[in-house]
């Protein structure tokens, strides 16, 4: 800073009409001006220092930005670019300054989009998102999710455009990898659900065999009877074709009991068809339960699901267990939205666990209580047994994967964990507690709209 010259001393030569007090006033004014000049120069240096600090701060921010930034004038020529863009395209800021933004774009579609955004008269002040393709330092195409914001001058007129963009190639690759992993996880989960379902079905093989044995035996017996009737009819028809005399035919007719045979044929055929249909229904039900469940959600009558689950679990146990099944008090069907196969898997697991609890504990009067109630937009299914209950230390772990209190080979420890996940996916919840006697599980699901 240049130091101002000191005020001149008082003139030694007297001047007409000017006394000493006048010179003192002049010197005082000069001192005030000198002091003000010093203060202004100090303030100016302070402002220059603050401006330099602001410029350094802005430069450091622009340099540390991972997103690319480009400032263009009205003609679309680059006025400023940050370090991220320079590194991406392999040019310095001096090389970029003055070039057209078009030169950095990889295709005609990006050029057209960029020009349209920079010349739009009613561009929003908050900017608009545009996906552009840039050319990197190796001449490869890089996708950039850019935001175009108009730059306004002091008079409120648009003087250029500010572009801020983020290369999305890494994000897209990460998203694709995440999506692939998610699909693999979904497939694994579906396979786990199916494996657990097959494990449950394996425990019911004895009941299934018994269930199939009745209609098949019925059909087999009817077919044997039909074969005997067929032999009798063939014998009688052979006598007819041989033109046997009437008395002999009459005697043969009575011996072969043709009238009884003809009267019995309709009921035999009807019974055979009924047994075959019953067998087909059982096989269809097994196929439906064992099939891989689709993710389609449809209205399901929860009472029908419980009926099937109780039926199959009862068939799989040789020990008699009393099942007290109470449907909705109002008699109306409780319909929920979901997968019937998955919900049946949950209910079968709950009922089967209740059966296991009372059978393994050798209860004198083993019983399982199942009920459904619909209220406040929810369907609530409760399964309770009169077994020994759940030990308190196991209550917090009852839904953990692979946690089981059953002996090795008797359970996988996945049933309740998978059931919990299925109910959660259906927008409901599955809980457990100890009742006054035995354990109680309840499942809540939103009613179908």
KARA-V499034 format. One record per pair of residues at least 4 apart in sequence whose ideal C-beta (glycine too) atoms are under 6 Angstrom apart, sorted by the first residue. I is the first residue (numbers start at 1). J is the second residue. If there is no record, write none. Layout:
# KARA-V499034
<<I:J> <I:J>>
This chain:
# KARA-V499034
<<1:41> <4:34> <4:37> <7:27> <7:30> <10:23> <18:22> <62:82> <63:83> <65:82> <65:84> <66:84> <67:164> <67:166> <68:84> <68:85> <68:88> <68:165> <69:82> <69:164> <70:78> <70:81> <70:85> <70:163> <71:79> <71:80> <71:162> <72:76> <72:78> <72:101> <72:160> <72:161> <73:77> <73:79> <73:160> <74:160> <76:100> <76:101> <76:118> <77:98> <77:100> <78:96> <78:97> <78:99> <81:85> <81:93> <81:96> <86:92> <86:93> <88:136> <89:104> <90:137> <91:95> <91:96> <99:103> <101:114> <102:111> <104:134> <105:110> <105:111> <106:133> <106:135> <106:141> <107:133> <110:132> <110:133> <113:130> <117:130> <117:148> <118:161> <123:150> <124:128> <127:147> <127:148> <127:149> <128:148> <129:147> <130:146> <130:148> <131:145> <132:144> <132:146> <133:141> <133:143> <134:142> <134:144> <135:139> <136:140> <136:142> <142:167> <142:169> <143:168> <143:169> <144:165> <144:167> <145:166> <145:168> <146:163> <146:165> <147:164> <148:163> <149:162> <150:158> <151:159> <151:160> <151:162> <152:156> <152:158> <153:157> <153:159> <168:172> <193:418> <194:292> <196:414> <196:418> <197:345> <199:412> <200:348> <201:290> <203:316> <204:208> <204:312> <204:316> <206:316> <207:315> <207:316> <211:282> <211:315> <212:216> <212:282> <213:217> <215:275> <215:278> <215:279> <216:279> <218:275> <219:272> <219:275> <219:276> <222:268> <222:271> <222:272> <225:268> <226:268> <229:261> <232:256> <232:261> <233:237> <236:256> <236:258> <239:244> <239:249> <239:252> <244:248> <244:249> <253:258> <257:261> <264:268> <286:290> <287:291> <293:339> <293:341> <293:342> <297:337> <297:338> <299:335> <299:337> <299:448> <300:336> <300:338> <300:340> <301:333> <301:335> <302:334> <302:336> <302:379> <303:327> <303:333> <305:343> <305:344> <305:347> <306:347> <308:344> <309:344> <309:347> <309:348> <309:351> <310:323> <310:351> <313:348> <313:351> <313:352> <313:355> <317:355> <319:359> <321:355> <321:366> <322:367> <323:368> <324:369> <325:370> <326:371> <327:372> <328:332> <328:334> <328:372> <328:374> <334:372> <334:374> <334:379> <335:448> <336:379> <336:445> <336:448> <337:448> <338:343> <338:426> <342:422> <344:348> <346:419> <346:422> <348:352> <349:415> <349:419> <350:383> <350:441> <354:368> <354:383> <354:385> <355:359> <356:360> <357:385> <357:387> <358:363> <358:366> <358:385> <358:387> <361:387> <361:388> <363:386> <367:386> <368:385> <369:384> <370:383> <371:382> <372:381> <373:380> <374:379> <377:447> <378:444> <379:445> <379:447> <380:444> <381:443> <382:442> <383:441> <384:435> <384:440> <385:438> <385:439> <386:437> <386:438> <387:438> <389:434> <389:438> <389:439> <390:394> <390:395> <390:434> <390:439> <394:398> <397:403> <398:416> <398:432> <399:416> <399:417> <399:420> <401:417> <402:413> <403:413> <404:411> <404:413> <406:410> <406:411> <414:418> <420:430> <423:428> <423:430> <423:443> <426:445> <427:446> <428:444> <428:445> <429:444> <430:443> <431:442> <432:441> <433:440> <434:439> <435:440>>
